[in-house]
Amino acid sequence: MNGYEIALALRVVLEKDTMRKLPFLNVVSFAISGSIVLLIPHPLAIVAAAAYFVGSTLESNAIASTYAGGPKDE
Amino acid sequence: MPEVPRMNELLILVFGAMVVLGAIATIISRDLFDKLISLGIIVAGIMPFLADRGLLDVLAATALIAPLSTIFILMAIRRKKDGS
């Protein structure tokens, strides 16, 4: 809520290792979903924030799983 | 009527800078996974603007569709890596 997300986004962009970028992307998404709840005092805001929380975690996990090779099916 | 908190100028600048940073990083980066991560930063940057206008249904739909599109792009990347 205080604008720390830009520092985290800068950290993600400046990081060289792809595998090390992913935890910082996850932290950015958590901070954004907290900001959504703090911005609007509406009962539906928590549903939207929870949807974004689940969606962003799924996205980061899918990228990490594909980068690591995925399930070995022979 | 209760006071409704809105985004101030600092937060507008921060999240706008985040979207621009993600776009520039998407263009510059060479690795395909780095490009996908930068696209995630762009999606994270536009979410507070949707929340600021009160478009909660649009926000929930976007939050569910954006990871789906990422997963589809990942399927194309994986097939390309297997083929080569």
Backbone of each chain as nested JSON, in Angstrom:
{
  "chains": [
    {"id": "A", "residues": [
      {"number": 1, "name": "MET", "atoms": {"N": [0.837, -1.206, 0.0], "CA": [0.0, 0.0, 0.0], "C": [0.866, 1.248, 0.0]}},
      {"number": 2, "name": "ASN", "atoms": {"N": [2.104, 1.15, 0.478], "CA": [2.969, 2.32, 0.533], "C": [3.843, 2.479, -0.69]}},
      {"number": 3, "name": "GLY", "atoms": {"N": [3.621, 1.634, -1.675], "CA": [4.408, 1.773, -2.887], "C": [5.699, 1.0, -2.872]}},
      {"number": 4, "name": "TYR", "atoms": {"N": [5.812, -0.004, -2.019], "CA": [7.024, -0.82, -2.019], "C": [7.057, -1.8, -3.178]}},
      {"number": 5, "name": "GLU", "atoms": {"N": [5.935, -1.92, -3.89], "CA": [5.888, -2.903, -4.968], "C": [6.843, -2.555, -6.086]}},
      {"number": 6, "name": "ILE", "atoms": {"N": [7.113, -1.256, -6.271], "CA": [8.006, -0.866, -7.371], "C": [9.429, -1.336, -7.091]}},
      {"number": 7, "name": "ALA", "atoms": {"N": [9.837, -1.33, -5.803], "CA": [11.17, -1.825, -5.465], "C": [11.266, -3.324, -5.736]}},
      {"number": 8, "name": "LEU", "atoms": {"N": [10.182, -4.047, -5.407], "CA": [10.181, -5.487, -5.66], "C": [10.181, -5.781, -7.152]}},
      {"number": 9, "name": "ALA", "atoms": {"N": [9.414, -4.975, -7.933], "CA": [9.379, -5.181, -9.381], "C": [10.74, -4.886, -9.991]}},
      {"number": 10, "name": "LEU", "atoms": {"N": [11.415, -3.861, -9.462], "CA": [12.766, -3.547, -9.926], "C": [13.718, -4.693, -9.614]}},
      {"number": 11, "name": "ARG", "atoms": {"N": [13.537, -5.285, -8.45], "CA": [14.371, -6.428, -8.061], "C": [14.14, -7.612, -8.996]}},
      {"number": 12, "name": "VAL", "atoms": {"N": [12.877, -7.818, -9.386], "CA": [12.583, -8.915, -10.319], "C": [13.254, -8.651, -11.661]}},
      {"number": 13, "name": "VAL", "atoms": {"N": [13.172, -7.4, -12.132], "CA": [13.701, -7.106, -13.463], "C": [15.224, -7.182, -13.474]}},
      {"number": 14, "name": "LEU", "atoms": {"N": [15.864, -6.732, -12.403], "CA": [17.326, -6.669, -12.396], "C": [17.985, -7.997, -12.056]}},
      {"number": 15, "name": "GLU", "atoms": {"N": [17.213, -8.972, -11.605], "CA": [17.79, -10.262, -11.232], "C": [18.211, -11.028, -12.482]}},
      {"number": 16, "name": "LYS", "atoms": {"N": [19.393, -11.644, -12.445], "CA": [19.879, -12.34, -13.631], "C": [19.299, -13.75, -13.734]}},
      {"number": 17, "name": "ASP", "atoms": {"N": [19.279, -14.467, -12.607], "CA": [18.871, -15.866, -12.618], "C": [17.353, -15.97, -12.745]}},
      {"number": 18, "name": "THR", "atoms": {"N": [16.894, -16.775, -13.699], "CA": [15.446, -16.891, -13.91], "C": [14.762, -17.573, -12.74]}},
      {"number": 19, "name": "MET", "atoms": {"N": [15.42, -18.579, -12.181], "CA": [14.812, -19.314, -11.072], "C": [14.694, -18.441, -9.834]}},
      {"number": 20, "name": "ARG", "atoms": {"N": [15.589, -17.449, -9.694], "CA": [15.542, -16.57, -8.525], "C": [14.56, -15.429, -8.708]}},
      {"number": 21, "name": "LYS", "atoms": {"N": [14.113, -15.191, -9.947], "CA": [13.102, -14.165, -10.186], "C": [11.75, -14.573, -9.615]}},
      {"number": 22, "name": "LEU", "atoms": {"N": [11.466, -15.879, -9.618], "CA": [10.099, -16.338, -9.347], "C": [9.623, -16.075, -7.925]}},
      {"number": 23, "name": "PRO", "atoms": {"N": [10.428, -16.239, -6.86], "CA": [9.928, -15.87, -5.527], "C": [9.611, -14.389, -5.398]}},
      {"number": 24, "name": "PHE", "atoms": {"N": [10.401, -13.546, -6.08], "CA": [10.116, -12.112, -5.997], "C": [8.838, -11.763, -6.734]}},
      {"number": 25, "name": "LEU", "atoms": {"N": [8.573, -12.454, -7.856], "CA": [7.291, -12.252, -8.557], "C": [6.126, -12.659, -7.664]}},
      {"number": 26, "name": "ASN", "atoms": {"N": [6.322, -13.734, -6.904], "CA": [5.277, -14.177, -5.992], "C": [5.022, -13.141, -4.895]}},
      {"number": 27, "name": "VAL", "atoms": {"N": [6.093, -12.546, -4.378], "CA": [5.959, -11.527, -3.335], "C": [5.254, -10.288, -3.877]}},
      {"number": 28, "name": "VAL", "atoms": {"N": [5.566, -9.904, -5.118], "CA": [4.88, -8.769, -5.744], "C": [3.379, -9.025, -5.825]}},
      {"number": 29, "name": "SER", "atoms": {"N": [3.021, -10.251, -6.214], "CA": [1.598, -10.57, -6.343], "C": [0.899, -10.541, -4.987]}},
      {"number": 30, "name": "PHE", "atoms": {"N": [1.57, -11.012, -3.934], "CA": [0.963, -10.97, -2.604], "C": [0.754, -9.532, -2.157]}},
      {"number": 31, "name": "ALA", "atoms": {"N": [1.738, -8.677, -2.418], "CA": [1.607, -7.272, -2.035], "C": [0.479, -6.595, -2.79]}},
      {"number": 32, "name": "ILE", "atoms": {"N": [0.317, -6.962, -4.069], "CA": [-0.76, -6.365, -4.858], "C": [-2.116, -6.807, -4.33]}},
      {"number": 33, "name": "SER", "atoms": {"N": [-2.249, -8.073, -3.97], "CA": [-3.56, -8.519, -3.474], "C": [-3.86, -7.896, -2.114]}},
      {"number": 34, "name": "GLY", "atoms": {"N": [-2.828, -7.594, -1.309], "CA": [-3.072, -6.839, -0.093], "C": [-3.502, -5.422, -0.377]}},
      {"number": 35, "name": "SER", "atoms": {"N": [-2.913, -4.806, -1.399], "CA": [-3.279, -3.438, -1.761], "C": [-4.712, -3.355, -2.254]}},
      {"number": 36, "name": "ILE", "atoms": {"N": [-5.163, -4.401, -2.974], "CA": [-6.546, -4.403, -3.474], "C": [-7.524, -4.354, -2.308]}},
      {"number": 37, "name": "VAL", "atoms": {"N": [-7.248, -5.159, -1.265], "CA": [-8.152, -5.178, -0.107], "C": [-8.122, -3.838, 0.617]}},
      {"number": 38, "name": "LEU", "atoms": {"N": [-6.936, -3.22, 0.714], "CA": [-6.848, -1.963, 1.45], "C": [-7.422, -0.788, 0.673]}},
      {"number": 39, "name": "LEU", "atoms": {"N": [-7.504, -0.899, -0.656], "CA": [-7.97, 0.238, -1.459], "C": [-9.477, 0.423, -1.381]}},
      {"number": 40, "name": "ILE", "atoms": {"N": [-10.239, -0.68, -1.425], "CA": [-11.696, -0.543, -1.533], "C": [-12.38, -1.224, -0.362]}},
      {"number": 41, "name": "PRO", "atoms": {"N": [-13.142, -0.489, 0.427], "CA": [-13.905, -1.094, 1.519], "C": [-15.242, -1.649, 1.024]}},
      {"number": 42, "name": "HIS", "atoms": {"N": [-15.19, -2.769, 0.336], "CA": [-16.386, -3.372, -0.246], "C": [-16.353, -4.862, 0.079]}},
      {"number": 43, "name": "PRO", "atoms": {"N": [-17.487, -5.493, 0.352], "CA": [-17.462, -6.924, 0.685], "C": [-16.973, -7.806, -0.443]}},
      {"number": 44, "name": "LEU", "atoms": {"N": [-17.179, -7.361, -1.69], "CA": [-16.736, -8.185, -2.82], "C": [-15.239, -8.063, -3.073]}},
      {"number": 45, "name": "ALA", "atoms": {"N": [-14.598, -7.112, -2.406], "CA": [-13.159, -6.901, -2.65], "C": [-12.357, -8.099, -2.197]}},
      {"number": 46, "name": "ILE", "atoms": {"N": [-12.786, -8.744, -1.129], "CA": [-12.001, -9.882, -0.629], "C": [-12.112, -11.075, -1.571]}},
      {"number": 47, "name": "VAL", "atoms": {"N": [-13.261, -11.188, -2.262], "CA": [-13.393, -12.267, -3.254], "C": [-12.458, -12.021, -4.426]}},
      {"number": 48, "name": "ALA", "atoms": {"N": [-12.424, -10.772, -4.886], "CA": [-11.544, -10.444, -6.012], "C": [-10.087, -10.618, -5.622]}},
      {"number": 49, "name": "ALA", "atoms": {"N": [-9.732, -10.193, -4.399], "CA": [-8.347, -10.333, -3.957], "C": [-7.971, -11.798, -3.805]}},
      {"number": 50, "name": "ALA", "atoms": {"N": [-8.903, -12.613, -3.321], "CA": [-8.616, -14.043, -3.196], "C": [-8.455, -14.675, -4.569]}},
      {"number": 51, "name": "ALA", "atoms": {"N": [-9.266, -14.241, -5.548], "CA": [-9.13, -14.767, -6.906], "C": [-7.78, -14.401, -7.483]}},
      {"number": 52, "name": "TYR", "atoms": {"N": [-7.335, -13.169, -7.242], "CA": [-6.035, -12.77, -7.763], "C": [-4.907, -13.514, -7.041]}},
      {"number": 53, "name": "PHE", "atoms": {"N": [-5.069, -13.729, -5.749], "CA": [-4.074, -14.471, -4.965], "C": [-3.881, -15.874, -5.538]}},
      {"number": 54, "name": "VAL", "atoms": {"N": [-5.005, -16.574, -5.738], "CA": [-4.937, -17.94, -6.265], "C": [-4.382, -17.948, -7.679]}},
      {"number": 55, "name": "GLY", "atoms": {"N": [-4.835, -17.006, -8.496], "CA": [-4.409, -16.967, -9.888], "C": [-2.936, -16.688, -10.043]}},
      {"number": 56, "name": "SER", "atoms": {"N": [-2.416, -15.739, -9.275], "CA": [-1.001, -15.398, -9.417], "C": [-0.105, -16.51, -8.887]}},
      {"number": 57, "name": "THR", "atoms": {"N": [-0.542, -17.171, -7.81], "CA": [0.245, -18.298, -7.302], "C": [0.284, -19.434, -8.311]}},
      {"number": 58, "name": "LEU", "atoms": {"N": [-0.865, -19.682, -8.964], "CA": [-0.924, -20.717, -10.0], "C": [-0.004, -20.384, -11.16]}},
      {"number": 59, "name": "GLU", "atoms": {"N": [0.029, -19.111, -11.536], "CA": [0.869, -18.687, -12.653], "C": [2.35, -18.897, -12.342]}},
      {"number": 60, "name": "SER", "atoms": {"N": [2.768, -18.459, -11.155], "CA": [4.177, -18.613, -10.778], "C": [4.56, -20.086, -10.69]}},
      {"number": 61, "name": "ASN", "atoms": {"N": [3.661, -20.897, -10.15], "CA": [3.966, -22.319, -10.032], "C": [4.028, -22.988, -11.39]}},
      {"number": 62, "name": "ALA", "atoms": {"N": [3.171, -22.55, -12.337], "CA": [3.215, -23.143, -13.674], "C": [4.51, -22.794, -14.374]}},
      {"number": 63, "name": "ILE", "atoms": {"N": [4.955, -21.537, -14.239], "CA": [6.217, -21.14, -14.871], "C": [7.379, -21.92, -14.265]}},
      {"number": 64, "name": "ALA", "atoms": {"N": [7.391, -22.053, -12.932], "CA": [8.493, -22.757, -12.271], "C": [8.495, -24.23, -12.638]}},
      {"number": 65, "name": "SER", "atoms": {"N": [7.311, -24.828, -12.732], "CA": [7.227, -26.252, -13.061], "C": [7.696, -26.519, -14.476]}},
      {"number": 66, "name": "THR", "atoms": {"N": [7.321, -25.621, -15.417], "CA": [7.776, -25.82, -16.79], "C": [9.275, -25.572, -16.92]}},
      {"number": 67, "name": "TYR", "atoms": {"N": [9.772, -24.577, -16.181], "CA": [11.202, -24.278, -16.269], "C": [12.036, -25.418, -15.7]}},
      {"number": 68, "name": "ALA", "atoms": {"N": [11.501, -26.083, -14.667], "CA": [12.255, -27.171, -14.048], "C": [12.155, -28.472, -14.828]}},
      {"number": 69, "name": "GLY", "atoms": {"N": [11.348, -28.518, -15.875], "CA": [11.293, -29.705, -16.708], "C": [9.939, -30.382, -16.733]}},
      {"number": 70, "name": "GLY", "atoms": {"N": [9.092, -30.067, -15.762], "CA": [7.766, -30.641, -15.748], "C": [7.778, -32.089, -15.311]}},
      {"number": 71, "name": "PRO", "atoms": {"N": [6.597, -32.722, -15.272], "CA": [6.541, -34.123, -14.88], "C": [7.144, -35.002, -15.952]}},
      {"number": 72, "name": "LYS", "atoms": {"N": [7.955, -35.942, -15.527], "CA": [8.615, -36.847, -16.476], "C": [7.647, -37.971, -16.853]}},
      {"number": 73, "name": "ASP", "atoms": {"N": [7.115, -37.912, -18.059], "CA": [6.219, -38.974, -18.529], "C": [6.929, -39.749, -19.64]}},
      {"number": 74, "name": "GLU", "atoms": {"N": [7.129, -41.0, -19.39], "CA": [7.831, -41.851, -20.368], "C": [6.884, -42.911, -20.896]}}
    ]},
    {"id": "B", "residues": [
      {"number": 1, "name": "MET", "atoms": {"N": [-22.047, 10.141, 4.575], "CA": [-21.392, 9.148, 3.71], "C": [-19.959, 8.962, 4.181]}},
      {"number": 2, "name": "PRO", "atoms": {"N": [-19.535, 7.708, 4.362], "CA": [-18.174, 7.498, 4.857], "C": [-17.133, 7.885, 3.826]}},
      {"number": 3, "name": "GLU", "atoms": {"N": [-15.985, 8.209, 4.338], "CA": [-14.873, 8.6, 3.46], "C": [-14.34, 7.383, 2.713]}},
      {"number": 4, "name": "VAL", "atoms": {"N": [-14.337, 7.457, 1.413], "CA": [-13.84, 6.348, 0.606], "C": [-12.383, 6.626, 0.246]}},
      {"number": 5, "name": "PRO", "atoms": {"N": [-11.468, 5.753, 0.668], "CA": [-10.066, 6.0, 0.314], "C": [-9.812, 5.742, -1.159]}},
      {"number": 6, "name": "ARG", "atoms": {"N": [-9.124, 6.668, -1.791], "CA": [-8.772, 6.518, -3.204], "C": [-7.258, 6.465, -3.316]}},
      {"number": 7, "name": "MET", "atoms": {"N": [-6.812, 6.073, -4.478], "CA": [-5.373, 6.068, -4.717], "C": [-4.871, 7.491, -4.801]}},
      {"number": 8, "name": "ASN", "atoms": {"N": [-3.799, 7.79, -4.071], "CA": [-3.221, 9.127, -4.18], "C": [-2.242, 9.182, -5.352]}},
      {"number": 9, "name": "GLU", "atoms": {"N": [-1.597, 10.348, -5.512], "CA": [-0.75, 10.536, -6.7], "C": [0.475, 9.631, -6.653]}},
      {"number": 10, "name": "LEU", "atoms": {"N": [0.99, 9.385, -5.447], "CA": [2.184, 8.534, -5.332], "C": [1.891, 7.114, -5.802]}},
      {"number": 11, "name": "LEU", "atoms": {"N": [0.72, 6.593, -5.39], "CA": [0.407, 5.216, -5.776], "C": [0.141, 5.113, -7.269]}},
      {"number": 12, "name": "ILE", "atoms": {"N": [-0.492, 6.161, -7.855], "CA": [-0.714, 6.139, -9.303], "C": [0.623, 6.105, -10.035]}},
      {"number": 13, "name": "LEU", "atoms": {"N": [1.582, 6.923, -9.559], "CA": [2.902, 6.936, -10.179], "C": [3.602, 5.589, -10.019]}},
      {"number": 14, "name": "VAL", "atoms": {"N": [3.492, 4.992, -8.824], "CA": [4.186, 3.732, -8.562], "C": [3.657, 2.619, -9.45]}},
      {"number": 15, "name": "PHE", "atoms": {"N": [2.323, 2.488, -9.513], "CA": [1.776, 1.376, -10.29], "C": [1.92, 1.621, -11.792]}},
      {"number": 16, "name": "GLY", "atoms": {"N": [1.838, 2.891, -12.21], "CA": [2.091, 3.178, -13.618], "C": [3.522, 2.874, -14.006]}},
      {"number": 17, "name": "ALA", "atoms": {"N": [4.462, 3.213, -13.111], "CA": [5.869, 2.893, -13.375], "C": [6.086, 1.394, -13.424]}},
      {"number": 18, "name": "MET", "atoms": {"N": [5.306, 0.654, -12.619], "CA": [5.421, -0.793, -12.631], "C": [4.992, -1.378, -13.975]}},
      {"number": 19, "name": "VAL", "atoms": {"N": [3.89, -0.853, -14.532], "CA": [3.427, -1.349, -15.837], "C": [4.455, -1.044, -16.918]}},
      {"number": 20, "name": "VAL", "atoms": {"N": [4.999, 0.19, -16.901], "CA": [5.981, 0.573, -17.922], "C": [7.249, -0.259, -17.783]}},
      {"number": 21, "name": "LEU", "atoms": {"N": [7.673, -0.494, -16.53], "CA": [8.866, -1.318, -16.28], "C": [8.669, -2.742, -16.789]}},
      {"number": 22, "name": "GLY", "atoms": {"N": [7.507, -3.309, -16.553], "CA": [7.222, -4.653, -17.039], "C": [7.213, -4.722, -18.549]}},
      {"number": 23, "name": "ALA", "atoms": {"N": [6.673, -3.685, -19.196], "CA": [6.637, -3.676, -20.663], "C": [8.039, -3.584, -21.224]}},
      {"number": 24, "name": "ILE", "atoms": {"N": [8.874, -2.7, -20.651], "CA": [10.247, -2.555, -21.147], "C": [11.035, -3.845, -20.92]}},
      {"number": 25, "name": "ALA", "atoms": {"N": [10.837, -4.468, -19.743], "CA": [11.552, -5.712, -19.461], "C": [11.092, -6.826, -20.382]}},
      {"number": 26, "name": "THR", "atoms": {"N": [9.801, -6.827, -20.76], "CA": [9.326, -7.838, -21.711], "C": [9.983, -7.675, -23.065]}},
      {"number": 27, "name": "ILE", "atoms": {"N": [10.172, -6.42, -23.486], "CA": [10.799, -6.198, -24.794], "C": [12.271, -6.582, -24.747]}},
      {"number": 28, "name": "ILE", "atoms": {"N": [12.975, -6.181, -23.674], "CA": [14.432, -6.309, -23.66], "C": [14.891, -7.742, -23.439]}},
      {"number": 29, "name": "SER", "atoms": {"N": [14.21, -8.492, -22.535], "CA": [14.75, -9.777, -22.092], "C": [14.776, -10.79, -23.237]}},
      {"number": 30, "name": "ARG", "atoms": {"N": [15.782, -11.666, -23.213], "CA": [15.992, -12.608, -24.306], "C": [15.346, -13.967, -24.024]}},
      {"number": 31, "name": "ASP", "atoms": {"N": [15.365, -14.376, -22.763], "CA": [14.831, -15.695, -22.43], "C": [13.307, -15.668, -22.456]}},
      {"number": 32, "name": "LEU", "atoms": {"N": [12.694, -16.782, -22.898], "CA": [11.24, -16.824, -23.007], "C": [10.59, -16.8, -21.626]}},
      {"number": 33, "name": "PHE", "atoms": {"N": [11.222, -17.452, -20.64], "CA": [10.639, -17.467, -19.293], "C": [10.744, -16.093, -18.644]}},
      {"number": 34, "name": "ASP", "atoms": {"N": [11.812, -15.364, -18.941], "CA": [11.927, -14.001, -18.421], "C": [10.827, -13.115, -18.99]}},
      {"number": 35, "name": "LYS", "atoms": {"N": [10.492, -13.338, -20.264], "CA": [9.405, -12.565, -20.871], "C": [8.075, -12.848, -20.171]}},
      {"number": 36, "name": "LEU", "atoms": {"N": [7.829, -14.12, -19.838], "CA": [6.571, -14.465, -19.16], "C": [6.498, -13.85, -17.766]}},
      {"number": 37, "name": "ILE", "atoms": {"N": [7.646, -13.825, -17.068], "CA": [7.671, -13.235, -15.73], "C": [7.388, -11.731, -15.803]}},
      {"number": 38, "name": "SER", "atoms": {"N": [7.934, -11.068, -16.834], "CA": [7.678, -9.645, -16.995], "C": [6.211, -9.38, -17.339]}},
      {"number": 39, "name": "LEU", "atoms": {"N": [5.597, -10.293, -18.094], "CA": [4.15, -10.158, -18.353], "C": [3.356, -10.263, -17.055]}},
      {"number": 40, "name": "GLY", "atoms": {"N": [3.834, -11.1, -16.136], "CA": [3.194, -11.172, -14.82], "C": [3.286, -9.87, -14.062]}},
      {"number": 41, "name": "ILE", "atoms": {"N": [4.408, -9.153, -14.215], "CA": [4.542, -7.84, -13.561], "C": [3.541, -6.85, -14.152]}},
      {"number": 42, "name": "ILE", "atoms": {"N": [3.325, -6.907, -15.476], "CA": [2.354, -5.999, -16.104], "C": [0.954, -6.245, -15.54]}},
      {"number": 43, "name": "VAL", "atoms": {"N": [0.56, -7.52, -15.442], "CA": [-0.777, -7.849, -14.921], "C": [-0.917, -7.393, -13.472]}},
      {"number": 44, "name": "ALA", "atoms": {"N": [0.198, -7.552, -12.691], "CA": [0.158, -7.091, -11.303], "C": [0.022, -5.578, -11.227]}},
      {"number": 45, "name": "GLY", "atoms": {"N": [0.58, -4.863, -12.203], "CA": [0.506, -3.406, -12.156], "C": [-0.851, -2.846, -12.516]}},
      {"number": 46, "name": "ILE", "atoms": {"N": [-1.614, -3.539, -13.37], "CA": [-2.905, -2.974, -13.769], "C": [-4.0, -3.296, -12.764]}},
      {"number": 47, "name": "MET", "atoms": {"N": [-3.778, -4.256, -11.853], "CA": [-4.844, -4.651, -10.928], "C": [-5.302, -3.517, -9.995]}},
      {"number": 48, "name": "PRO", "atoms": {"N": [-4.403, -2.724, -9.379], "CA": [-4.903, -1.656, -8.508], "C": [-5.688, -0.576, -9.236]}},
      {"number": 49, "name": "PHE", "atoms": {"N": [-5.427, -0.363, -10.524], "CA": [-6.225, 0.616, -11.268], "C": [-7.654, 0.13, -11.448]}},
      {"number": 50, "name": "LEU", "atoms": {"N": [-7.808, -1.171, -11.683], "CA": [-9.166, -1.734, -11.774], "C": [-9.869, -1.64, -10.427]}},
      {"number": 51, "name": "ALA", "atoms": {"N": [-9.124, -1.882, -9.333], "CA": [-9.731, -1.827, -8.009], "C": [-10.098, -0.396, -7.626]}},
      {"number": 52, "name": "ASP", "atoms": {"N": [-9.338, 0.567, -8.125], "CA": [-9.583, 1.966, -7.771], "C": [-10.889, 2.47, -8.341]}},
      {"number": 53, "name": "ARG", "atoms": {"N": [-11.259, 2.002, -9.533], "CA": [-12.527, 2.419, -10.137], "C": [-13.702, 1.602, -9.63]}},
      {"number": 54, "name": "GLY", "atoms": {"N": [-13.461, 0.577, -8.831], "CA": [-14.549, -0.215, -8.312], "C": [-15.021, -1.319, -9.234]}},
      {"number": 55, "name": "LEU", "atoms": {"N": [-14.199, -1.666, -10.225], "CA": [-14.599, -2.7, -11.196], "C": [-14.201, -4.063, -10.651]}},
      {"number": 56, "name": "LEU", "atoms": {"N": [-14.919, -4.523, -9.634], "CA": [-14.49, -5.75, -8.957], "C": [-14.744, -6.992, -9.787]}},
      {"number": 57, "name": "ASP", "atoms": {"N": [-15.835, -6.995, -10.577], "CA": [-16.11, -8.16, -11.418], "C": [-15.083, -8.275, -12.537]}},
      {"number": 58, "name": "VAL", "atoms": {"N": [-14.695, -7.126, -13.101], "CA": [-13.646, -7.139, -14.127], "C": [-12.336, -7.621, -13.521]}},
      {"number": 59, "name": "LEU", "atoms": {"N": [-12.083, -7.217, -12.274], "CA": [-10.838, -7.621, -11.603], "C": [-10.804, -9.122, -11.378]}},
      {"number": 60, "name": "ALA", "atoms": {"N": [-11.91, -9.68, -10.919], "CA": [-11.934, -11.128, -10.67], "C": [-11.791, -11.897, -11.972]}},
      {"number": 61, "name": "ALA", "atoms": {"N": [-12.458, -11.425, -13.038], "CA": [-12.35, -12.114, -14.324], "C": [-10.928, -12.035, -14.862]}},
      {"number": 62, "name": "THR", "atoms": {"N": [-10.298, -10.853, -14.749], "CA": [-8.919, -10.709, -15.229], "C": [-7.954, -11.569, -14.434]}},
      {"number": 63, "name": "ALA", "atoms": {"N": [-8.178, -11.642, -13.119], "CA": [-7.283, -12.43, -12.268], "C": [-7.372, -13.917, -12.577]}},
      {"number": 64, "name": "LEU", "atoms": {"N": [-8.508, -14.364, -13.131], "CA": [-8.612, -15.773, -13.49], "C": [-8.194, -16.054, -14.928]}},
      {"number": 65, "name": "ILE", "atoms": {"N": [-8.329, -15.062, -15.829], "CA": [-8.01, -15.288, -17.24], "C": [-6.521, -15.141, -17.503]}},
      {"number": 66, "name": "ALA", "atoms": {"N": [-5.842, -14.209, -16.811], "CA": [-4.419, -13.946, -17.086], "C": [-3.523, -15.159, -16.801]}},
      {"number": 67, "name": "PRO", "atoms": {"N": [-3.674, -15.891, -15.674], "CA": [-2.859, -17.096, -15.514], "C": [-3.189, -18.18, -16.518]}},
      {"number": 68, "name": "LEU", "atoms": {"N": [-4.452, -18.213, -16.98], "CA": [-4.835, -19.192, -17.997], "C": [-4.077, -18.941, -19.29]}},
      {"number": 69, "name": "SER", "atoms": {"N": [-3.965, -17.671, -19.693], "CA": [-3.225, -17.344, -20.917], "C": [-1.75, -17.663, -20.752]}},
      {"number": 70, "name": "THR", "atoms": {"N": [-1.224, -17.434, -19.537], "CA": [0.182, -17.785, -19.294], "C": [0.41, -19.277, -19.447]}},
      {"number": 71, "name": "ILE", "atoms": {"N": [-0.549, -20.073, -18.956], "CA": [-0.393, -21.529, -19.059], "C": [-0.45, -21.976, -20.517]}},
      {"number": 72, "name": "PHE", "atoms": {"N": [-1.291, -21.317, -21.33], "CA": [-1.339, -21.672, -22.754], "C": [-0.026, -21.35, -23.442]}},
      {"number": 73, "name": "ILE", "atoms": {"N": [0.565, -20.185, -23.102], "CA": [1.862, -19.843, -23.704], "C": [2.926, -20.837, -23.258]}},
      {"number": 74, "name": "LEU", "atoms": {"N": [2.838, -21.283, -22.002], "CA": [3.811, -22.263, -21.497], "C": [3.73, -23.583, -22.254]}},
      {"number": 75, "name": "MET", "atoms": {"N": [2.521, -23.99, -22.645], "CA": [2.394, -25.22, -23.426], "C": [3.118, -25.086, -24.758]}},
      {"number": 76, "name": "ALA", "atoms": {"N": [3.016, -23.922, -25.401], "CA": [3.729, -23.707, -26.667], "C": [5.236, -23.742, -26.448]}},
      {"number": 77, "name": "ILE", "atoms": {"N": [5.714, -23.145, -25.354], "CA": [7.156, -23.138, -25.08], "C": [7.672, -24.552, -24.862]}},
      {"number": 78, "name": "ARG", "atoms": {"N": [6.92, -25.345, -24.094], "CA": [7.37, -26.699, -23.79], "C": [7.431, -27.552, -25.054]}},
      {"number": 79, "name": "ARG", "atoms": {"N": [6.432, -27.398, -25.957], "CA": [6.445, -28.182, -27.181], "C": [7.627, -27.785, -28.066]}},
      {"number": 80, "name": "LYS", "atoms": {"N": [7.947, -26.483, -28.074], "CA": [9.093, -26.03, -28.87], "C": [10.388, -26.613, -28.327]}},
      {"number": 81, "name": "LYS", "atoms": {"N": [10.506, -26.666, -26.985], "CA": [11.735, -27.215, -26.413], "C": [11.845, -28.717, -26.663]}},
      {"number": 82, "name": "ASP", "atoms": {"N": [10.724, -29.43, -26.69], "CA": [10.774, -30.86, -26.958], "C": [11.125, -31.137, -28.412]}},
      {"number": 83, "name": "GLY", "atoms": {"N": [10.615, -30.322, -29.323], "CA": [10.843, -30.552, -30.734], "C": [12.287, -30.333, -31.155]}},
      {"number": 84, "name": "SER", "atoms": {"N": [12.964, -29.418, -30.524], "CA": [14.319, -29.069, -30.947], "C": [15.363, -30.05, -30.417]}}
    ]}
  ]
}
